[in-house]
Amino acid sequence: MRLLLIRHGQTPSNIIGALDTGVPGPGLTEFGVEQAAAVPGALVEETIGAIFASTQVRSQLTAAPLAEARGLDVEIRSGLREVDAGDLEMRNDDVAVRIYMETVIAWADGDIDRRMPGAESGAEVYARYDEVIAEAVATGHATVAIVSHGAIIRSWVGARAENVSADFSAEHSLSNTGVVVLEGSPESGWRALTWMGQAIGGAAVDDAAHAGPASETR
């Protein structure tokens, strides 16, 4: 199957670089709303059969225009929520952001027992995300869109896609409404096709799915 992992639109916390990972969390900025509105057009060539989003408001608001355009409901799942920042919550200093990102990248590199300070381990995060991915596959649709969050998408893809390393995930940000496209299944494995419109392996493809400037935080 084809899996579209879409990061939510811009939030006020993105602007200040804060590790804002609580539920339900903030909504979108005015620009974030514009980004979300651009998603249906960016994905017009995709034959999406189902749409999933996390329990965080920003992902649901981002999914809404796409769902309306396709006449689909948005399936809300807690397993898709952002990696809990724990003791680092709402900090935006360089030390906190470095610890947060080093932790999620370490998970992608195999250190899944490592725990975010005061929060989840990689094993726990991947288990909840894998559960929703399996549910998406079980729908039987050829293509499913999942609106989720930057750090968890980068980490999960680095761990699960056979052609994406932890180093690649560390070096490549995922901008607001950026999309990672994968093909495969939990049984056969996943292969990433594109990352924000760039083919994995170097060849450039349509960049329409990337709406808006880079934002490094969740």
N, C-alpha and C positions, 0 to 999 in steps of 0.2 A: 504494500500500500504506500501511498504518498502522504507524508506528514508535514504540515506547515506549522512551524513554531514561530509565533508572532509575539514580539514584545509590545507591551502597552504603550500608549501615548504619554507625552510629557506631563509630569505632575509638579506641583510647587516644590516638593522635596527634591526632585531631580535638579531643579534650578539652583538650589543651595548645596547640592551634593550630599544630602543627608541619607543615612542608612535607615530609611523609613520602611519597616517590614511588617508592621502590625496589621491586624484585620479589624475592621474593613479597610483602613488606610485612607489616603487622600483621593480626591477625584482628579480630573484632568485640568490643566490650564486651558486658556482659550486656544493657545497654539496646539495643545494636546487634542482638543476637540477637532481642530482642523486636520490634524494628522489622522485621527480615527476616521474622519469622513473620507479621507483619501484612500483608505485601505481597500474598499470594494473595487475601485477602479484599478488599483495596482494588481489585484488578484483576479481580474475579470476573466483571464484565460483558464483559471483553475476550476475544475468541476467538484466543488466542495459539497460533501454530503452531510456533514455534521460539524458543529462548532462547540468547542468547550472553552471555558474560562475559569479562572481561579475565584476564590471567595473575596478577593480584594477588589474594591470598587473600580479602580483604574483599569483593570483587565476587562471587566464587564462593560464599562463605558466604551472601551476600544472595540469590543466585539459587536456592540449593538448595531452600528451602521452596516457591517458585513452581514449580520443575521437578517436585518430588515431587507437588504438587497437580495438575499437568497431565499427569503421566506422561511427561515429556519429559527428554531428556538436555540437559546444559548444554554448549554448544560454546565451548571456551576459545580465545581469540584474543589474541595479543600486541598487535595493532593497537589494541585498546580500552583499553590501560593508560593511567594518568594521565600528564599532561605531566611529563616528567622535570625536576626542579628543578635539576639540575646542581650548580653551585657553591653554591646556596642550600639544598641538601638538609639536612633536619632542623632548619633554623633556624625560629624562631617569633617573631622580632622584627618590629616594624612595617615596617622598611625592607625586609627580605627579602620579606615577604608582599606589600608594595606593588609591588616590582619584578616579582614572579612574576605577580600579577594584571594589572598594566599590560601586561606582555608578551603574555599570552594574549588580552587584549582588543584590543591593537594588531593581532594576527593577524586577529581577526574584522573589524577595520576595514580590512583589506587589506594590512597591512604584513607579509606572510607570510615575507619574507626575514629579518626580525628574528629573532635567536637568543636563547633563554633562556641566561643566563650559564653557559657550560660545558656546554651541552646542545643540544637540538633547535631547529630553526627551525620556524616555522609551516608552511611548505611540507611539511616532513618529517612533522610531526604530522598534518596533514590528509590527506596521502597514505595513511598507514597506517590512519587511521580510515575514510576513504572506501572503502578496499579491503574492509574488513569490512562496511560498510554495503551495498556492492554485492553481497557474498556473501549477506547477509541478504535482499536483494531477490530474488536469484536462486533462493532456496528456493521461491519461488512462493506462499508463505503470505500471506494477507491482512494478518496482524498478526504482528510479530516484536518480542520484548522484548530489550533490550540493557542489561545491567547494567554500568555503567561508573563514571565518576568526575566530581566536581563541576566542576573547571576545564575539562576537555576537553569536557564536554557543553556548558557555557555558551559556550565559545569556538566550537565547531563549529556549534552552532545559530545563533549570531550571524553566522557566515560563510555558512551554507548555507540557512537559512530566509529566504524572500523577505520575510516580514513581521516579522522580528526583527532589530533593528539591533545594532551593537556597543555602543551606549549602553544599550540595553535589557538586554543580557547583563551589562554592568558593574553596572547598578543593581539587578538581580534575582538574589539568591542562590539556590542550589539546596540545600535541606536534605537531610540523610541520608534516604534512600529517597524523596526527592522525584522526581517524574516529569514529563518533558516529552513531550508527544504531538505527533507530526507526521504529515502525510499527503503523499504524492507519490512521487517516484522520482528517481534521479540524473539521468535524462534530462529529465524535465519540471520538475524543481525540487521543493523542499520548502516546505511551509507549516506553521508551528506552530499547533496548535489550542489547547492548554492548557499552562500552566506551573505546576506544583504545584497543579493543580486550578482554576486561574483561567484563563478563556478569554482568549486574546490579543485585546486590543481592549477589555477591561474587564468584560464580564459574568461574574459568579461562577458556577461550576459545582461539582459534588461535590468536596469537598476530601479525600476518604477516602484518596487515594493519597499524601497527605503525612503520614507517620507520624513524629512526633518533632519536637523543636525545631531551630531553624536552627543550622547549624555552618558557618562560612565556609571552613574549610580542607579539604584533600583527603582 
